Amino acid sequence: MKLIACEMTSTMKFDKLKNLIDLGGVRLVNGLHTRHGLIFRAGAMNSLSDDDCARLSDGLGVHTIIDLRTNLELEERPDVKVPGTNYVHIPMFTESVFGISKERGSDIGTYVKHTWNRKAIRAALPDMMGIYSSVMTDRQIVDRIGEAMHLVINNVIEGRPTLFHCSQGKDRTGALASLLLLLLGADRETVLAEYERGGRVNRVKAVVEFILVSIFKLDPKAALDIYHAELAEKRFIASSLDTIDRVYGSTDALFRDRLGISDELRGKFRAALCE
């Protein structure tokens, strides 16, 4: 069953689901690897076709879908409900973290495309390094991360495949995946590399937007900012990990003392997901 899940994840084609990544096959420091077919991350799920839904529920056996997007993102682009799965909304960030508002909407790229005021454009672009270095000091965000981690952990222990997603499948999903991999025993460099995978699907888009903003908005700074914001650069998640070490002492302390993940629960999670 695990082998089938692995093969299906790598070969299965989706009509509207982008950036689906199976967290299986990641090498851990003890020489073991994460199992395939139990934890998935992905981008937006608001345009899924019927075939996409069938591939998720029947093909991959997804039991639970966790939506990490904000309330406004959910309002603008609600998920297509996948039959046979449990849907859980855990908004990891508030709208203000990414500069999302009713006026600007949840798609910053679209806002920039239709806005000609340089000051407004620059104000709309998120400070990625600032966001990543500060999110782990926000009490509400850390609580939401803990809620999502506990749900994933308990599902995996019970053998229930779980998928979590945001709008592009790189920032919020990347941060959650990074913490889960650290909990399992992946080293920092492996975690950074896995995080970076989430932005590869946007490489062409990042270049195109850089060119368009440079030419039509005549703003090289905004062009560069939007280019970096479209990617999942290692330095982003590295700044979050540095903040964790500075504020909590270590990721182990964060897991145990702040998020309430006991050594026993961590051991069960590892036993269920490592091979």
FENNOR-V462016 format. One record per backbone hydrogen bond with DSSP energy under -1.0 kcal/mol. CO is the residue of the C=O (numbers start at 0). NH is the residue of the N-H. E is the energy in kcal/mol with one decimal. If there is no record, write none. Layout:
# FENNOR-V462016
((CO	NH	E) (CO	NH	E))
This chain:
# FENNOR-V462016
((0	4	-2.4) (1	5	-2.4) (2	6	-2.6) (3	7	-2.7) (4	8	-2.2) (5	9	-1.6) (6	10	-1.5) (7	11	-2.6) (17	42	-2.4) (20	40	-2.4) (25	33	-1.6) (27	30	-1.9) (31	27	-3.0) (32	274	-2.6) (33	24	-3.4) (37	161	-2.8) (38	22	-2.7) (39	163	-2.3) (40	20	-3.0) (41	165	-1.3) (44	79	-2.9) (48	52	-2.2) (49	53	-2.1) (50	54	-2.4) (51	55	-2.1) (52	56	-2.7) (53	57	-2.4) (53	58	-1.6) (54	59	-2.0) (55	61	-2.5) (62	85	-3.1) (63	162	-2.8) (64	87	-2.8) (65	164	-2.5) (66	89	-2.4) (67	91	-1.4) (69	73	-2.2) (70	74	-2.2) (71	75	-2.6) (72	76	-2.7) (81	84	-1.7) (85	64	-3.3) (87	66	-3.0) (93	96	-1.1) (94	99	-2.5) (100	104	-2.9) (106	110	-1.8) (107	111	-2.6) (108	112	-2.1) (109	113	-1.4) (111	114	-1.1) (116	120	-2.4) (117	121	-2.5) (118	122	-2.0) (119	123	-1.3) (120	124	-1.1) (125	127	-1.2) (126	130	-2.8) (127	131	-2.6) (128	132	-2.0) (130	134	-2.0) (133	136	-2.1) (134	137	-1.5) (137	141	-2.6) (138	142	-2.2) (139	143	-2.2) (140	144	-2.5) (141	145	-2.4) (142	146	-2.3) (143	147	-2.5) (144	148	-2.7) (145	149	-2.5) (146	150	-1.8) (147	151	-2.5) (148	152	-3.0) (149	153	-2.6) (150	154	-2.1) (151	155	-2.6) (152	156	-2.4) (153	157	-1.6) (154	159	-3.3) (155	158	-1.6) (160	62	-3.0) (160	63	-1.6) (161	39	-2.6) (162	65	-3.0) (163	41	-1.5) (164	67	-3.0) (166	43	-1.7) (170	174	-2.6) (171	175	-2.3) (172	176	-2.7) (173	177	-2.1) (174	178	-1.9) (175	179	-2.2) (176	180	-2.4) (177	181	-2.1) (178	182	-2.2) (179	183	-1.5) (180	184	-1.1) (180	185	-2.5) (184	28	-2.6) (186	190	-2.2) (187	191	-2.6) (188	192	-2.1) (189	193	-2.4) (190	194	-2.4) (191	195	-2.1) (192	196	-1.2) (194	197	-1.3) (195	198	-1.6) (196	199	-1.2) (198	201	-1.4) (199	202	-1.6) (201	205	-2.9) (202	206	-1.8) (203	207	-2.6) (204	208	-2.6) (205	209	-2.0) (206	210	-2.3) (207	211	-2.6) (208	212	-2.6) (209	213	-2.0) (210	214	-2.4) (211	215	-3.0) (212	216	-1.3) (212	218	-1.1) (218	222	-2.3) (219	223	-2.2) (220	224	-2.4) (221	225	-2.6) (222	226	-1.7) (223	227	-2.2) (224	228	-2.2) (225	229	-1.3) (227	230	-1.1) (232	235	-1.9) (233	237	-2.2) (234	238	-1.5) (235	239	-1.1) (236	240	-2.2) (237	241	-2.3) (238	242	-1.9) (239	243	-2.2) (240	244	-2.1) (241	245	-2.1) (242	246	-3.0) (243	247	-2.7) (249	253	-1.8) (250	254	-2.8) (251	255	-2.5) (252	256	-2.5) (252	257	-1.0) (253	258	-2.4) (254	260	-3.0) (261	265	-2.6) (262	266	-2.2) (263	267	-2.0) (264	268	-2.3) (265	269	-2.4) (266	270	-2.3) (267	271	-2.0) (268	272	-1.6) (269	273	-2.1) (272	34	-3.2))
